[in-house]
Each structure stands twice: as C-alpha cells, then as structure tokens.
Amino acid sequence: MAKMKEIKTNAMRILDRLKINYSHYTYECEEFIDGIQIADKLNLPHEKVYKTLVTIGNSKNYFVFVIPIEAELDLKKAAKSVGEKAVAMIPVKDINSITGYIRGGCTAIGMKKQYTTRIAEQARELQSMIVSGGRIGSQIELVPNDLCNASKAEFADITM
C-alpha cells in the first residue's frame, strides 16, 4: 500500500522555503471550531495556542493580529501599534477574499498580500507557540521569533 503523502499548506511551504523548523498537528473537523476547542481536542496548553484576527483601519488598510486563544484583542492598543486612529474586525464573510484563508484556517503566514502584522508580546516568553497551519484541521508549532520572521511581524502590546 502506498504511503500517504502529507499535504502541505501554503504556510508550511513558506516555512520550508525559509528553512524554519515547525511541528504539524492535525485534527478531524468539518467546520469552524474556536481555538480553545482545538487546543482541547489536541491536548495542547491554552497559553501556547494563538489565534489570528484580521482588522481594517480608518485608512481602509488591513491589519493582522496574533493573540492567545483566551485573550481579547484590545482595539485601541491594536490601532496604536499600527499607527491607526481605530481598527475594527472585518466581517467573517470577507476573510477569504482578503486573506486567501477561510475562518478557522487563517494564519499570518502566506496571506494573499503582506499585511502589517502584530503578535501579542506575551508570545516572546514562550519556547514555542501554536497557530493555524493554513486550513481547518491543521496547526503548526514554531518558535515565536520564527513566526515573527515568516510573517514579517512585530511584537506588540495588543491584548486586554
């Protein structure tokens, strides 16, 4: 019987090209579930698992924020971190057209365009962090600085 070939996501191909080490986790899921449910399903510590949020600023530019699954994005801090007066969450229906990813599979690595990206500063303290692998059912674990480099992000104080 032929060996099943792992199907790589765009995010994984980018990490491979950048020679960034990561671990890949998969889980069975037909539709969106939140990060807490994913962490529980994979028996992962909540403090290591992060979600990716996409916002729009007053300038009509898009901004990406990567925060812990149990945290809430502080819109004022987030706006300040990207030099905007205000940012707002984009409608769920627009995620795919803006990022190229679907809800529950959105990651800061390899979006359709390179958007200004901020990672919650508490990630700096972690040995590794876990983010979406670029599709529902896929998570990747990597060093926070590697995510920062791969997504051309900066760390910032962006949570409540």
Backbone as CSV, one residue per row, in Angstrom:
resi,resn,N_x,N_y,N_z,CA_x,CA_y,CA_z,C_x,C_y,C_z
1,MET,0.843,-1.186,0.000,0.000,0.000,0.000,0.887,1.247,0.000
2,ALA,0.576,2.205,-0.828,1.381,3.422,-0.940,1.274,4.266,0.326
3,LYS,2.377,4.898,0.682,2.408,5.767,1.855,1.657,7.062,1.542
4,MET,0.811,7.516,2.472,0.078,8.768,2.280,1.065,9.937,2.359
5,LYS,1.046,10.773,1.359,1.910,11.948,1.339,1.231,13.072,2.113
6,GLU,1.984,13.704,3.019,1.434,14.825,3.776,1.140,15.981,2.821
7,ILE,-0.050,16.509,2.918,-0.426,17.636,2.074,-0.025,18.915,2.804
8,LYS,0.883,19.644,2.199,1.388,20.868,2.817,0.504,22.048,2.451
9,THR,0.345,22.924,3.415,-0.381,24.164,3.168,0.607,25.201,2.644
10,ASN,0.079,26.294,2.140,0.925,27.389,1.686,1.841,27.856,2.827
11,ALA,1.295,27.950,4.037,2.090,28.386,5.192,3.262,27.430,5.429
12,MET,3.020,26.125,5.330,4.091,25.139,5.541,5.145,25.223,4.447
13,ARG,4.694,25.429,3.202,5.666,25.560,2.100,6.556,26.789,2.310
14,ILE,5.975,27.870,2.794,6.768,29.085,3.073,7.770,28.812,4.185
15,LEU,7.338,28.152,5.260,8.262,27.818,6.352,9.379,26.910,5.853
16,ASP,9.047,25.927,5.018,10.074,25.051,4.445,11.070,25.859,3.620
17,ARG,10.555,26.750,2.784,11.427,27.565,1.928,12.358,28.453,2.767
18,LEU,11.849,28.943,3.911,12.654,29.789,4.803,13.538,28.957,5.738
19,LYS,13.444,27.619,5.608,14.204,26.689,6.459,13.895,26.902,7.941
20,ILE,12.610,27.119,8.234,12.133,27.293,9.611,11.534,25.968,10.066
21,ASN,12.021,25.482,11.207,11.512,24.232,11.772,10.142,24.447,12.395
22,TYR,9.274,23.470,12.225,7.951,23.511,12.839,7.446,22.086,13.001
23,SER,6.486,21.930,13.893,5.779,20.662,14.047,4.375,20.880,13.524
24,HIS,3.796,19.833,12.966,2.463,19.927,12.371,1.517,19.004,13.119
25,TYR,0.373,19.541,13.518,-0.672,18.756,14.177,-1.906,18.771,13.289
26,THR,-2.602,17.646,13.249,-3.862,17.615,12.518,-4.968,17.137,13.446
27,TYR,-6.175,17.528,13.121,-7.339,17.103,13.874,-8.508,16.999,12.909
28,GLU,-9.459,16.151,13.260,-10.646,15.970,12.421,-11.648,17.076,12.719
29,CYS,-12.089,17.734,11.661,-13.035,18.824,11.839,-13.626,19.173,10.485
30,GLU,-14.922,19.265,10.429,-15.593,19.579,9.169,-15.833,21.075,8.992
31,GLU,-15.967,21.798,10.109,-16.262,23.225,10.026,-15.559,23.951,11.154
32,PHE,-15.704,25.255,11.182,-15.029,26.095,12.164,-15.322,25.670,13.597
33,ILE,-14.247,25.542,14.379,-14.348,25.474,15.842,-13.317,26.458,16.373
34,ASP,-13.541,26.980,17.571,-12.621,28.010,18.059,-11.324,27.407,18.594
35,GLY,-10.367,28.286,18.853,-9.037,27.866,19.282,-9.026,27.078,20.574
36,ILE,-9.930,27.409,21.489,-9.988,26.675,22.758,-10.417,25.234,22.495
37,GLN,-11.405,25.041,21.641,-11.845,23.676,21.300,-10.727,22.903,20.597
38,ILE,-9.975,23.587,19.739,-8.856,22.941,19.037,-7.790,22.520,20.040
39,ALA,-7.415,23.428,20.944,-6.404,23.117,21.953,-6.838,21.915,22.791
40,ASP,-8.099,21.904,23.192,-8.605,20.794,23.997,-8.595,19.484,23.198
41,LYS,-8.976,19.566,21.933,-9.020,18.383,21.068,-7.620,17.770,20.905
42,LEU,-6.597,18.633,20.843,-5.217,18.177,20.648,-4.435,18.059,21.965
43,ASN,-5.122,18.299,23.099,-4.472,18.286,24.420,-3.275,19.230,24.479
44,LEU,-3.458,20.432,23.966,-2.398,21.438,23.962,-2.653,22.458,25.064
45,PRO,-1.590,22.973,25.694,-1.781,24.001,26.724,-2.318,25.294,26.097
46,HIS,-3.394,25.819,26.664,-4.042,27.010,26.105,-3.083,28.186,25.935
47,GLU,-2.137,28.350,26.857,-1.249,29.518,26.788,-0.300,29.485,25.588
48,LYS,-0.158,28.333,24.934,0.716,28.225,23.757,-0.026,28.394,22.439
49,VAL,-1.362,28.322,22.488,-2.150,28.337,21.258,-2.659,29.759,20.986
50,TYR,-2.422,30.217,19.764,-2.767,31.585,19.370,-3.738,31.585,18.199
51,LYS,-4.546,32.641,18.123,-5.491,32.814,17.019,-5.075,34.023,16.199
52,THR,-5.500,34.032,14.953,-5.159,35.107,14.020,-6.423,35.892,13.697
53,LEU,-6.373,37.188,13.938,-7.509,38.075,13.700,-7.145,39.111,12.638
54,VAL,-8.108,39.463,11.816,-7.872,40.444,10.756,-8.804,41.636,10.973
55,THR,-8.223,42.820,10.878,-8.974,44.058,11.104,-8.796,45.003,9.916
56,ILE,-9.617,46.039,9.929,-9.484,47.114,8.952,-9.373,48.422,9.727
57,GLY,-8.469,49.281,9.272,-8.275,50.567,9.931,-9.044,51.679,9.253
58,ASN,-9.037,52.856,9.878,-9.681,54.041,9.287,-9.128,54.338,7.905
59,SER,-7.869,53.968,7.679,-7.200,54.211,6.392,-7.683,53.244,5.305
60,LYS,-8.527,52.281,5.682,-9.020,51.207,4.802,-7.946,50.151,4.521
61,ASN,-6.843,50.190,5.259,-5.822,49.149,5.178,-6.172,48.034,6.148
62,TYR,-5.728,46.813,5.827,-5.973,45.665,6.680,-4.771,45.408,7.582
63,PHE,-5.055,44.886,8.775,-4.023,44.598,9.757,-4.309,43.245,10.387
64,VAL,-3.241,42.493,10.675,-3.354,41.144,11.216,-2.788,41.137,12.635
65,PHE,-3.522,40.482,13.537,-3.100,40.384,14.937,-3.153,38.934,15.376
66,VAL,-2.083,38.475,16.028,-1.972,37.098,16.504,-1.942,37.167,18.026
67,ILE,-2.988,36.613,18.648,-3.137,36.731,20.104,-3.473,35.373,20.726
68,PRO,-3.225,35.232,22.041,-3.576,33.973,22.713,-5.066,33.664,22.567
69,ILE,-5.401,32.368,22.483,-6.799,31.973,22.259,-7.736,32.434,23.363
70,GLU,-7.227,32.608,24.570,-8.092,33.035,25.672,-8.097,34.546,25.856
71,ALA,-7.334,35.256,25.041,-7.234,36.714,25.186,-8.221,37.407,24.255
72,GLU,-8.412,38.678,24.519,-9.247,39.509,23.673,-8.371,40.620,23.084
73,LEU,-8.567,40.909,21.818,-7.825,41.984,21.171,-8.307,43.314,21.730
74,ASP,-7.371,44.132,22.187,-7.696,45.490,22.633,-7.605,46.365,21.385
75,LEU,-8.746,46.776,20.854,-8.772,47.507,19.582,-8.007,48.826,19.646
76,LYS,-8.021,49.493,20.794,-7.271,50.763,20.933,-5.769,50.503,20.876
77,LYS,-5.305,49.515,21.645,-3.874,49.173,21.624,-3.460,48.673,20.246
78,ALA,-4.314,47.858,19.638,-4.021,47.314,18.310,-3.871,48.457,17.304
79,ALA,-4.817,49.390,17.320,-4.762,50.537,16.401,-3.481,51.331,16.615
80,LYS,-3.167,51.611,17.858,-1.955,52.380,18.174,-0.707,51.666,17.658
81,SER,-0.685,50.332,17.781,0.501,49.557,17.379,0.771,49.622,15.880
82,VAL,-0.267,49.945,15.096,-0.101,50.019,13.636,-0.252,51.448,13.106
83,GLY,-0.304,52.419,14.019,-0.362,53.822,13.616,-1.715,54.272,13.080
84,GLU,-2.789,53.633,13.537,-4.148,53.995,13.113,-4.877,54.656,14.282
85,LYS,-5.891,55.457,13.954,-6.744,56.027,15.000,-7.664,54.946,15.568
86,ALA,-8.125,54.034,14.701,-9.010,52.946,15.123,-8.913,51.790,14.139
87,VAL,-9.175,50.595,14.652,-9.314,49.406,13.810,-10.586,48.692,14.228
88,ALA,-11.173,47.940,13.289,-12.372,47.152,13.555,-12.193,45.776,12.928
89,MET,-12.821,44.791,13.525,-12.767,43.437,12.977,-13.441,43.435,11.608
90,ILE,-12.887,42.663,10.668,-13.540,42.533,9.362,-14.705,41.545,9.495
91,PRO,-15.703,41.655,8.638,-16.791,40.661,8.672,-16.258,39.276,8.290
92,VAL,-16.764,38.240,8.954,-16.334,36.859,8.697,-16.437,36.520,7.209
93,LYS,-17.486,37.004,6.546,-17.701,36.687,5.126,-16.582,37.217,4.234
94,ASP,-15.777,38.170,4.725,-14.709,38.774,3.920,-13.337,38.135,4.139
95,ILE,-13.227,37.212,5.094,-11.917,36.643,5.431,-11.236,36.035,4.208
96,ASN,-11.947,35.196,3.456,-11.328,34.515,2.323,-10.877,35.482,1.244
97,SER,-11.708,36.456,0.894,-11.338,37.374,-0.183,-10.159,38.266,0.215
98,ILE,-10.010,38.547,1.498,-8.915,39.409,1.961,-7.627,38.617,2.182
99,THR,-7.738,37.448,2.825,-6.542,36.718,3.238,-6.186,35.532,2.348
100,GLY,-7.172,34.959,1.678,-6.939,33.718,0.944,-7.191,32.497,1.811
101,TYR,-7.472,32.712,3.090,-7.768,31.629,4.022,-9.236,31.682,4.415
102,ILE,-9.725,30.577,5.012,-11.103,30.569,5.493,-11.107,30.671,7.012
103,ARG,-12.257,31.043,7.563,-12.391,31.148,9.013,-12.024,29.809,9.643
104,GLY,-11.144,29.879,10.642,-10.685,28.667,11.312,-9.402,28.115,10.710
105,GLY,-9.001,28.640,9.554,-7.772,28.197,8.906,-6.866,29.357,8.573
106,CYS,-7.144,30.511,9.164,-6.399,31.732,8.858,-5.105,31.780,9.671
107,THR,-4.010,32.038,9.004,-2.717,32.175,9.664,-1.999,33.389,9.094
108,ALA,-1.091,33.955,9.879,-0.385,35.169,9.457,0.641,34.898,8.356
109,ILE,0.953,33.642,8.117,1.969,33.268,7.124,1.298,33.004,5.779
110,GLY,1.696,33.718,4.743,1.262,33.398,3.389,-0.115,33.881,2.993
111,MET,-0.545,34.991,3.548,-1.821,35.554,3.100,-1.673,36.057,1.669
112,LYS,-2.800,36.357,1.022,-2.785,36.845,-0.368,-1.843,38.024,-0.541
113,LYS,-1.852,38.921,0.439,-0.973,40.098,0.433,-0.253,40.136,1.769
114,GLN,0.833,40.876,1.802,1.560,41.055,3.058,0.937,42.223,3.813
115,TYR,0.214,41.912,4.880,-0.400,42.948,5.708,0.467,43.200,6.936
116,THR,0.396,44.417,7.449,1.082,44.742,8.697,0.558,43.788,9.763
117,THR,1.489,43.126,10.448,1.128,42.080,11.397,1.777,42.334,12.746
118,ARG,0.989,42.121,13.807,1.485,42.236,15.171,1.170,40.943,15.913
119,ILE,2.144,40.483,16.699,1.991,39.307,17.534,1.998,39.777,18.982
120,ALA,1.064,39.290,19.778,0.978,39.679,21.187,2.328,39.468,21.868
121,GLU,2.753,40.489,22.598,4.099,40.465,23.175,4.336,39.298,24.131
122,GLN,3.270,38.748,24.745,3.486,37.633,25.663,4.012,36.389,24.952
123,ALA,3.900,36.317,23.646,4.435,35.179,22.889,5.955,35.121,22.991
124,ARG,6.589,36.269,23.167,8.061,36.323,23.274,8.594,35.424,24.377
125,GLU,7.802,35.255,25.433,8.243,34.488,26.601,8.179,32.978,26.373
126,LEU,7.502,32.556,25.309,7.293,31.128,25.058,8.477,30.495,24.324
127,GLN,8.727,29.213,24.630,9.712,28.436,23.868,9.172,28.187,22.464
128,SER,7.856,27.909,22.392,7.192,27.705,21.112,5.736,28.109,21.249
129,MET,5.111,28.355,20.097,3.696,28.727,20.065,3.019,27.948,18.952
130,ILE,1.694,27.870,19.019,0.947,27.080,18.048,-0.081,27.989,17.386
131,VAL,-0.098,27.972,16.053,-1.031,28.780,15.267,-1.640,27.898,14.179
132,SER,-2.653,28.408,13.523,-3.267,27.662,12.429,-2.217,27.346,11.370
133,GLY,-2.352,26.169,10.791,-1.444,25.753,9.731,-1.880,26.210,8.346
134,GLY,-3.005,26.923,8.269,-3.447,27.440,6.979,-4.651,26.726,6.396
135,ARG,-5.255,25.837,7.183,-6.511,25.199,6.786,-7.146,24.630,8.048
136,ILE,-8.451,24.440,8.004,-9.129,23.810,9.133,-8.584,22.393,9.270
137,GLY,-8.272,22.008,10.515,-7.730,20.677,10.776,-6.216,20.643,10.838
138,SER,-5.584,21.809,10.775,-4.124,21.884,10.735,-3.610,22.976,11.675
139,GLN,-2.654,22.606,12.511,-1.997,23.564,13.408,-0.495,23.375,13.270
140,ILE,0.255,24.465,13.421,1.713,24.362,13.390,2.295,24.969,14.658
141,GLU,3.350,24.337,15.136,4.062,24.805,16.325,5.440,25.257,15.887
142,LEU,5.806,26.459,16.311,7.103,27.001,15.945,7.556,28.012,16.990
143,VAL,8.800,28.426,16.886,9.372,29.417,17.793,8.746,30.783,17.471
144,PRO,8.343,31.552,18.492,7.713,32.856,18.237,8.505,33.770,17.293
145,ASN,9.820,33.828,17.454,10.621,34.677,16.567,10.564,34.193,15.119
146,ASP,10.422,32.877,14.935,10.303,32.339,13.577,8.969,32.752,12.950
147,LEU,7.876,32.730,13.742,6.595,33.219,13.224,6.720,34.696,12.872
148,CYS,7.384,35.431,13.725,7.597,36.866,13.502,8.339,37.093,12.179
149,ASN,9.379,36.342,11.953,10.161,36.488,10.715,9.362,36.045,9.487
150,ALA,8.684,34.904,9.585,7.951,34.361,8.439,6.775,35.246,8.036
151,SER,6.183,35.937,9.007,5.026,36.793,8.715,5.393,38.279,8.661
152,LYS,6.690,38.562,8.772,7.190,39.948,8.770,6.450,40.793,9.813
153,ALA,6.289,40.197,10.997,5.523,40.819,12.066,6.441,41.510,13.073
154,GLU,5.810,42.183,14.015,6.474,42.762,15.177,5.668,42.355,16.395
155,PHE,6.343,42.252,17.539,5.635,42.001,18.782,5.095,43.326,19.307
156,ALA,3.910,43.275,19.925,3.300,44.500,20.458,2.330,44.159,21.584
157,ASP,2.057,45.154,22.412,1.076,45.048,23.487,-0.295,45.309,22.853
158,ILE,-1.047,44.231,22.575,-2.304,44.381,21.819,-3.499,43.690,22.473
159,THR,-3.306,43.114,23.674,-4.424,42.415,24.314,-4.885,43.182,25.551
160,MET,-6.120,42.850,25.976,-6.694,43.489,27.161,-6.055,42.918,28.412
